[in-house]
């Protein structure tokens, strides 16, 4: 059985190649649940929120 080479992002619901997800050894498939683009957006929002809280 060949390995699954795609995954659906939990945030944008788009099916993408596994190389579009960050590696995460704690996950069963060793990739984050959200894609790199969505993760970047989340990180930027978190950074903006933390900056405004200070």
C-alpha positions as CSV (number, residue, x, y, z in Angstrom):
1,X,0.0,0.0,0.0
2,X,1.6,3.3,-1.1
3,X,2.0,6.1,1.4
4,X,-0.5,9.0,1.2
5,X,1.2,11.9,-0.4
6,X,-1.5,14.5,0.3
7,X,-3.3,15.9,3.3
8,X,-6.2,18.3,3.8
9,X,-5.5,21.4,5.8
10,X,-7.8,21.6,8.8
11,X,-8.0,25.4,8.5
12,X,-8.4,26.2,4.8
13,X,-9.8,22.7,3.9
14,X,-7.5,22.5,0.8
15,X,-5.9,19.2,-0.1
16,X,-2.1,19.8,-0.5
17,X,1.1,17.8,-0.9
18,X,2.7,16.8,2.4
19,X,5.7,19.0,1.7
20,X,3.3,22.0,2.2
21,X,2.9,21.0,5.9
22,X,5.5,21.4,8.6
23,X,7.0,18.2,10.0
24,X,5.7,17.3,13.5
25,X,6.9,14.1,15.0
26,X,4.1,14.1,17.6
27,X,1.4,13.6,14.9
28,X,0.5,10.1,13.5
29,X,1.5,11.1,10.0
30,X,4.4,13.3,11.2
31,X,2.9,16.5,9.7
32,X,1.0,19.4,11.3
33,X,-2.8,19.5,10.7
34,X,-2.6,22.9,9.1
35,X,-0.6,23.9,6.0
36,X,2.5,26.2,6.1
37,X,0.5,29.1,4.6
38,X,-2.2,28.8,7.3
39,X,0.4,28.3,10.0
40,X,2.2,31.5,8.9
41,X,-1.1,33.4,9.1
42,X,-1.8,32.0,12.6
43,X,1.7,32.9,13.8
44,X,1.3,36.5,12.4
45,X,-2.1,36.9,14.1
46,X,-0.7,35.6,17.4
47,X,2.3,37.9,17.1
48,X,0.1,40.9,16.4
49,X,-2.2,40.0,19.3
50,X,0.8,39.6,21.7
51,X,2.3,42.9,20.6
52,X,-0.9,44.8,21.2
53,X,-1.3,43.2,24.6
54,X,2.0,44.7,25.9
